[in-house]
Each structure stands twice: as C-alpha cells, then as structure tokens.
Amino acid sequence: MNNNQMPAGDILGASLPHISGNFGNIFHTDNYDHYRSAVEETLDLVGTFLHRNDKPFSGIEAKEMKGMVQQIDLNQKLSSYQELLEEVDTIYVKHATAFHLPQYVAHLNCPIVIPALAGEILVSAINSSQDTYDQSAGGTFMERKLIDWTAEQIGYGTDSDGVFTAGGSQSNLMGLVMMRDCFSQKRYNHNIKLDGLPAEAGRFRIFVSDKSHFSNLKNASIMGLGEKCIVKVPTDERFCMDITLLKKYMKREEQLGNIPIGIVATAGTTDFGNVDPLEDIANIAEHHNIWMHVDAAYGCALLLSEKYRHLLNGIERADSVTIDYHKSFFQPISSSAFIVKNKRELRILKHHADYLNPAEMDEEEIPAQINKSIIQSTRRFDALKLWFTLRMMGKDQLAEYTDTVIDLTKDVASMIAENPHFELLSDTDLSVLVFRYIRSDVGDLNALNQYIKMKLFYSGEVLVASTKVDGNFYLKFTFLNPITTTEDVHQILNKIKAHGEDFGTAN
Ligand SMILES: *Cc1c(COP(=O)(O)O)cnc(C)c1O
C-alpha cells in the first residue's frame, strides 16, 4: 500500500489503520515493538563493543578502512537488523576508538556517564527541538534551568543567560560576535547585525594567548575580521598568558592605530591544561572597558570542585563563558553552552522570524531559545542528558570524578619527572601532561618520539596525543577518566619506553 491508497481513517486518529508493512518503520505507538527490538539488538552491539575491546584502537590503517566502507552499495538495502549490525560492526564498531579505556589518554574525549546515555534515548526518540516553546515545551524550561545552574556555578547573578550549543567552537564564536557587536554598538552606535561591519572593523583587535584554541582564528575569519584581528600574546613558563606582555601588546596595537575590542582568556588550554590569570585579565578588560570572554571548554570541570575551584577565581568577572559539558562533565557529544553575564546584551543576536518567534510574541509568556542561538535553528535537546546526570549523580559526584582525575595527573607528573628516561615539559592545572622520551645516545629526539607515537597508534594498545613546542615534538597525555590508576599509567610508560628502546634497531 502506498500513500495514495491509504484509507482516510478517522480524522481524530483514533482508528487509523496505518502501520505494519511500509509504515512499520515510523516511530509510532503501533510500532513500539519494532522500536524496542531494534534498539535492543543495537544495544547488544554496544555490549559487544564493551566486552570485546581491551585496547583503545584496532590499529587499522585508513586505507583499509576506506576500502571497506567504499565497497558498500548504499542502493542495495539489507534484510534484517542482524545483517545491518554485522555490517556496521565490521566497518565501524570493531575499529572505533574506545574512549572509556584507561589506555586512551590522547585527546579531550571524556568517558561518558550512564545516566546521560539513558537520557540520550529520550532525546533521540522524542526528538524535541529546542528552538521554540511549541517544539519543546518543558524542554525549554529544563534547558533554561540548567543554564541558570551553570551560571550560578560560574558565580554570575540573576542577570545571566545563555543557550546550549553544538560545541566549544560555536560557543566561542558567540563570545566573539557579542564582543564585536557590543563594542561597535557602544563605541560607535553602529549596529553590525543590521549594517554590517563598520569602517573601523579592519582595525579591531582581539587578544588571546598563543596557546588558545584555534577556533578563535576560524571564528575571526568567518566574522569578517580576518585572522589578522587575533593578536597572540606569548605565554609564560607555565604556558599561561603573560600579563606584562598582554599590556605591552595592547599598547603596541593602539600605537599602530588599531582598536582593542576584547580579550579571550583560556581557562584550561587544550595543550597544557593551564588557566590564564583570570583576575589580571579581568582588571585589564575593565580598565579598557572591553569584553572579556573566558574559553572554559576544558576548565569548566573545575567549577564543581571544592578542592580546585579557586583556580577559576575571576571567571565571574568575564562578560561571557564557553562551557563544554562534552569535554569535562562526562557528557556524550554534543553538549556545550554559551553563558553571558548580562542577558540584555544577548538581545543583539535576536532575529524575528514570523513563523517561529514573531516580534509580537511575549518573551516571558512564550519563550524561545532560538532568540539566543547564533546559527542553529532546529536543535537537539542535549540538555536532557545533563539533567539525567545531575539528578542521578549530583554535582558532588561529578566533582569527585574531576578531583580524582586531577589528583591522578599530579601523581603521574611526579612519576614522569622522577624517571630519568623522560622529560616533563610543564605541570598542569587540569590533567594534561606534555613530555618526551629521551635517550642519551639518540640525537634526534623528535624522530624518536614520533616513532614511539606511531608504534603505539598502530599497535592500538595505547593512544597518546602529541604536540609541538618551539618546533620540538612532544608526547601528550590527557587524563579524563577517573577509572584510570597510576598502575595503568605506569604500564603505559613502560610501553613507551619499550618502543623507545627499539628505536634505531627495529626500523
Ligand atoms: C576543545 C576546545 C574547544 C572547542 O570545543 P569543541 O567542542 O571541540 O568545538 C575550544 N576551546 C578549548 C580550550 C578546547 O579545548
């Protein structure tokens, strides 16, 4: 039966003879059994993923992976979930990176918590869209409550507001857009949203540290300011923004005729996990009467920790903050937020679409989160995952996980520092350690450490990241898993050492 042949049925939907056959795939009351069995079979594959993997990566090469995916004919459908799951297992699950294993210490991919995964089932099945009240109802207010809760952790007052976003890069974009538009509005009474960039925009300058996230550059370029508007201030010996140099660079830009419009402080750099001096930066921003944005995509974890919260002192003085729950709150991707101190300033982003949030709609009575969103219209109810998490675990358990990870990192830092085979480059406020393996008989330490990283990657036993500092290649551990023990890391270091000893003999 196709659509045209469908009997009209009861207009109230009481006895529509839908379902089965062609329409059995639609998520609907009558197809709940199908939904449930499809999800259960898929869950078995999750179980396989968990039980099978004892290393974070299979070690497969991209070329082989590509071939496996490419040979599939998408125009030939499969006949059962069993076939589908076998296919997806072969080309995806078997080789997927297992972030939950202690041997995964590479990038900022946290292990995720079970309450959030339970929430995810509702997020995808009910499929609310967070842009307007009529597409989300309670979801709008739950998101707002979580935004308010996050703002409270930051130390903001009741004037704050914000919105969930797809990630830290997008939240940072919102921070820079608000910085730029508020500056232009206040300084020149020029409305960028309506009139485009003012003549002065070519001379706008935004100050970041040279260890800040690259999204600042990308964002500046899509904002029409060009990467040139980003001034990278050198960092001190702990890789935090050097305040003396910040002042110097600001003065230098002014002398060149350029116009400082704001400062981005990084609370937890991706490479070193260190927090820029927030109080000092707040003082300088205040003095110049310019916007301060804090990129706490990673460092937001500290907000919940009694033990380490002091490292974020001053964050409450920022005009806006980026939070990545999918980096530091053990949330599945995506889950992120942009928070502003003063909700009146968020209005600068507001756009009225007659079909969604017409101007005459009373914001208090019928709220619409789309008013605060910079590019997303249809938007997932990611906030529900955080709701599940907070309600089941409480803030204290999240904080405990974070404290455990930071404490582990401190132990590992001592372990590396005391080991004559290793050189530790820096300590960390959070949980990243940058180091390298050294051998007195090897001159090219870059080649040595690149070799180790490559060997580890293709063995799949341990995944570490790397970075370059002053042109030199270093290995990098990012710890985010509270399950990881010093014994696990001890074994990882032994593997690194073993490959390091092989260098020059085996290759
Ligand atoms: C990861 C990261 C970002 C970008 O966040 P996404 O969620 O990956 O878009 C921004 N800033 C810092 C410091 C980060 O570590």
The ligand as an SDF file (V2000), in Angstrom:
LIG
                    3D

 15 15  0  0  0  0  0  0  0  0999 V2000
   38.0350   21.5680   22.5800 C   0  0  0  0  0  0  0  0  0  0  0  0
   38.2050   23.0040   22.8360 C   0  0  0  0  0  0  0  0  0  0  0  0
   37.4230   23.9430   22.1500 C   0  0  0  0  0  0  0  0  0  0  0  0
   36.4850   23.5470   21.0380 C   0  0  0  0  0  0  0  0  0  0  0  0
   35.3960   22.8480   21.5240 O   0  0  0  0  0  0  0  0  0  0  0  0
   34.5780   21.8460   20.5600 P   0  0  0  0  0  0  0  0  0  0  0  0
   33.5270   21.3380   21.4790 O   0  0  0  0  0  0  0  0  0  0  0  0
   35.5560   20.8170   20.1080 O   0  0  0  0  0  0  0  0  0  0  0  0
   34.0490   22.6700   19.4430 O   0  0  0  0  0  0  0  0  0  0  0  0
   37.5800   25.2650   22.4630 C   0  0  0  0  0  0  0  0  0  0  0  0
   38.4700   25.6560   23.3990 N   0  0  0  0  0  0  0  0  0  0  0  0
   39.2310   24.7900   24.0800 C   0  0  0  0  0  0  0  0  0  0  0  0
   40.1970   25.3010   25.0970 C   0  0  0  0  0  0  0  0  0  0  0  0
   39.1320   23.4230   23.8140 C   0  0  0  0  0  0  0  0  0  0  0  0
   39.9200   22.5590   24.4630 O   0  0  0  0  0  0  0  0  0  0  0  0
  1  2  1  0
  2  3  1  0
  2 14  2  0
  3  4  1  0
  3 10  2  0
  4  5  1  0
  5  6  1  0
  6  7  2  0
  6  8  1  0
  6  9  1  0
 10 11  1  0
 11 12  2  0
 12 13  1  0
 12 14  1  0
 14 15  1  0
M  END
$$$$
